[in-house]
Amino acid sequence: MSERECYEDLLACLAPYRHILLYGLSDATRALLEACPELPVEGLLDGFQTEGTLYGKPIVPLTQAVELGTEAIVIVARQTSTGIIAKRIEGFVREQGIRIYDWQGRDLLVRVQEQAVPDHPYFQLTLRQVQQAISQHEVITFDVFDTLIMRGVPEPDDVFALLAQREHCLAFVSKRMQAEHELYRGGGNPTLAEIYARLHQKMGWTQAEAEAWQEKELALERALLVPRPGMAQLVNWAKEQGKRVCLISDMYLPSAWLQDVLTELGVRGYDALLVSCEARTSKLQELFAVCQQQFHARSYLHIGDSPEADGEAARAHGFDVVHVASAREMAELSTWRKPLRDARSLAEKLLAGQLLQRRFSSPFALQGSKGRPQLARGQELGYCIFGPMLVAFFYWVMQRAAGRQEVILWAARDGYLFARMHEELLRARTASRTGLPQDCYFYTSRMASLPAALHDADDIRYLAQIGFAGTLEQMLRQRFGVPEDEILPQGKDEPMLPYILRHTAAILRQAQARRQRAGRYWQSLGCEGKSLAFVDLVSSGSCHMAAEDLSGQRMAGYYLIHIEEAYAKKERLSCQAYLESSRLMMLKSILAANYEPLETSVMSDEPTLADFDMQGRPVFGKEQRTLADMQYLREVQQGIMDCFHDTLPWADIFLQEAIRPEFVDTIYGFLRTNKTRIEDCSLATAKVADDFTNRVFTMKNMFD
């Protein structure tokens, strides 16, 4: 097949277009231009270089694609790099109506929208099959990164962005990437020291500064690296079978450093470690031949994740191959693919990295799954489904309140976990709390606060019209607190409101007594005169409204979802919503359609607040949840807190960068059975009581 024939599919799909850009400056781009001179290529794109001329074409920034009238972009790169580039520019090209293709003519925008493939061969891979392959060969070689160990971020370049953010030097990212790519394009396999020697010049550092940054990068790499479950054991198993084991890595990191890290992560007992920067050749070149020279044998097996470097290159040197998918590739094959691909800010990438580690770190996690990840325990449900939304909301509140409010009132019972997060954040930042408000778990409920905030007949009318499952006598007794001996008989055919209003004097007398008790609780908090924020999850602001009435202080309201209500007192509230704010029937988020599981998962283990005693101490209602419900709830909450704890080392980033609501809302959508296999979830049968409306419901349809 001629070189021209290799591009027939590409030429066919590009035939309708008259304005094309090629992404990539490698020799493959030159080959495409020479083989297909009729292509209307108006310029070249690159992730690092944005000006100049190459192969007779101008190099332009992506933003200039619109000005050029670009209709299609062809990514000319290796398969693994193609996917990364496509994800990087996907948002921009979709907005501009530009198509993306690879050099084989495959439409990458169509591919990234595909659902998980139920019969994908990788879902059938088992540990036993890998062991059988190992048993049939003399020398076993393993790739290192994304095979034996992995980083806690979606892409390797995210390490540079994290370092730049931590050191407050945003120019570092592009310069670091440029230095590395220039050395690779020069035909070498550079060491980290060589990369920093080039970076030394670009950044204008002193030698001491360059060395210090190099050590910081190594330290950050180490902090992000984790083992892939089962893979160290596989190395040990190969050695137990008498196999010679060699680790092979295309990497700029020094082998001595890498050996220390592997030892810490449990990867031991191998016979050799070959690193491209020290062998001065890569897997795509002669690194496999170097291994063969060191380990003479009749048969070789290589285990790795890259289709090109660990697949094609290994086979070209006579190795048999077992493909072990990286965590990123496994996520791409799964029903969880969209949000994990769509992470944009560093905060989002860190959250995505946490989910990659939690659900896809084992190469066998999707075995027999049909692409749906499994959550077998309440802790996993809390970490993977509820955790990202709650963590994102928590940091959003902290961003809004920082420098504006002195105290955050985390409203009971939904604020229980947030108050714990707040305390732990303050403890973790003892040296840098500037601008952060203090925390307060604020006891409130509609049952306790709304009857205390009644002042006149209009207030009574509003409260009476909120749904109640029971008789009017029960409503008077339970909601308004009217004593049994003061409840009047209802006249025949007497409407609800006139009947309720005949009890106005008794209701307002009870309200005054409730206000006095609630006032003592409020005084015990020591919040008088301070700037306050009131936080709730999904609410129209009832408890917020009552809190302002009982305290006599205005409060900023921060909500996960704010349900707008045409009631004058609520319309005067200051409310901001993280996810959305609208009338109940107009809410569109995934969470709004099924928020009960999330609310239930964050509740404290105390029953609903019913009232305050004469000393201002909380008085609770009857607990409806069983011991089994409570045990499962604690497991879910542990998972949520684990998710939060994993963000604490990067708290500065989460306190500064935005996490888009739609990003975590899509993750919350994993709650559905078509996305996730959730095993043994007692939340689905747990009884949830709402004392204010006198209702008990079961969330049996939460996964449908």
C-alpha positions, 0 to 999 in steps of 0.5 A: 500500500502506498503512502497515498492509499493510507489516507483514502478514508481521511480524504473521503471524509474531508472532501466536503471541506474547504478550510482545514487545519492540521493539529501536530508538527511532527514528521507525520504532518509533513508526510500527510501534506506531501502525500495529499497536496490537494487538501485545503490546509490553511495552517497548523496547530500545536499545544505549545507553539502558536506562531511561525511557519513549518512545512510551508504552512503557518502555525496558528493559535486555536482561537484563530480557527474561527477567523480562518473559517475552519470547518475541520481539524485533523489531529496527526498524532499517535493514538494515545496523544490523539485522544488527549488532544481531542479532549483538550479542544473538544469544548471549543470546536463544539461551540464553533461547529468544527469537526475533529478527525484523526489521520485515519478519518475517524470522527472523534466527536462521534467517538467520544459520544459513544456509550460503553460497549457492552461486549468489549473484549477488555471486560472479559480479561481476568487475572487468571488469563494474565497469569496463564500468559505469564506461565508460557513465557521465560521473560516477562516485562512490565510497563511502569506508569499506568500499568503498575502505578498511576498518578492521581490526576487524569493526565501527566501534564496535570502534574505541571499545572498543580506545581505551577498553582502551588508555587504561584508561577503559572508560566511554568506550565507552558515552559515546562512542556515546551522544554520537554517537547523540544528535547523529544523533537530533537530526537533524544530521550531526555532526562529530567536534569536535561529538561530542567537545564533547558527550562533553566534558560527559558525561565531565567532561573539561577542554577539553585532555583532550577534545582529546587524546582526539579526537586519540587516536581519529584516530590509532587510526582511522589505524592500523586503516585499510587499502586494499581491494585493487584499489579505488584502481586502479579510481579511477585507471582511471575517471580515465584514461577521462576520468570525473569522480570524486567520493568520498561518505562518511557520516562524522563525520571531517573531510575534510582528515584523510580526504584525507591518509589516502586519499593514504597508502593510495593513493587519489588523483586524484579530483576531490572528496570530500564528507563528510556532517558538512561538507555537513550532509546524508547520503546518505539525505538530499541528499548525492547532490544536492549531488554533482549540483549540483557535477558536472552530467552526463547520467549518474551511477554510484555504487559502494558497499557499503550497500544503503540509503545506497549503493543505494536513496538513490543510485537515488532521485537518479537514479544507477545503482548497482554494489554492492561488498560490504564485507569483513563482507558477503562473510564473511557470504556465505561458508562462513567466516561463523560464527566471524567473526560470533561474535567477542565479546572484543576479542581475538577481534574483532582476530583476526576483523578480521585474517581479514577483511583477509586473505581478504575485503579484495578485493571480488572475492575470492569470484568464482566461489568458491561461497562457499568462500574460496581459500587459494592459498599455504602462507603463507595456510594458516598465517595463516588456518587454523593462525595463530588457534589457535596465537596464541590458545594462545600468549597463553593460556599467557602469561596462565597463566604470568605472575606464576606461572612464571619460565621457560616450557619450550617443548617441542621440536619443537612449541614452535619457533614459540612460542619465537620468538613469546615472544622477539618479545613480550619484545622488543616489550615492553622497557618493560613485561615485569612478570610475564612469564616468560622463554622457553626452547626445550627439547629433548626428545622421547619418543625421547630422554627416556622411555628416560632416565627408566626406573628399574625394571621397572614403568617398562619395562613401561609403555614396552614397551606403547606401540605400535611398528611393528617386531619386538621386537628392533628395539624393544629396539635403537631404543627402549631402546638395548640394544646389538646384542650384548646382545639375547637370542633370543626363546623360542618363543611367549615373550610380549612383556613377559617377553621385554623384561624379560629385558633389564632390566639392560641397559635400566636401564644404558642409561637411567642413561647417558642420564640423565647425558647429559640431565642435562648438557643440563639443567644448561646451561639454568640453570633449577635452582631456578626456577619452570617451565612445561612446554608441549606441544600435543597430548599425554598428558604423556610428555615432561613426566613425563620432564622432571620426572624428569630435572630433579628439579623440578615443573613446571606443564603447559600443553597445547593438548589434554591426553589423560588417561591412567590411569598413576600418574606422569602422573596426578600431573602438574599439567596445564591444557588450553586446548582440552580435556582428556579420554581420547583417545576422548572428545575432541570438538573439531575439532582433536582429530579432525585435529591432525596438520596443526597439529603438523606446521606448527609443527615446527622444521626439525631432525629429531627429538631422538634423544639427547644426547652426552657434553657434553649437546648434542642429537643428532638422528635421520634427517630424513624430510622432503624439501626441497620439504616443508621449503620449504612448511613455511617458507611455512606458518610465515611465515604463522603468524608474520605472524598473530602479528606482527599481534597485537603492536600489541595485545599488552596486549589479547591478554595480558588478554582471553580467546579462547574455545577454541570460537572458534578451533576453528571457524576450524580447521575451515576446513581441510575442503574443504567450507569452503575451497579449498586449492590446492597444499598439499604438507602433504597428501602430506608424510611425517611420521616418528615415531621412537618408534613407528617409523612414517611416515605421510602426511596425505593425508586431512587435508582430507576 
